[in-house]
Amino acid sequence: QTLVEQLSTYPRYIVLCGRYEGFDKRVIDILKPIELSIGDYVLNGGEVAAMVFVDSVIRMIPGVLGDADSSLHDSFSRGNRILEYPQY
């Protein structure tokens, strides 16, 4: 969450989505990108992971959520490391 909050301040991104085994090592060696993981499991490609990244970052941008303070009270925000209580 801390990284997402930091990345939400960047003006733009280029998201590269790997397929199957990922990228040719030269892409990583030359571009030296920030590599992110959304978990330890296998996806068909990086597109779904990219959507998770985009969704988590845009929530931090002022004006995206209905209430500007909503993201401050989410699980994992402001140093919280636990999930919220059950919603009914």
Secondary structure, 3 states (H helix, E strand, C coil): CHHHHHHCCCCCCCCCCCECCECCHHHHHHHCCCCCCCCCCCCCECHHHHHHHHHHHHCCCCCCCCCCCHHHHCCCHHHCCCCCCCCC
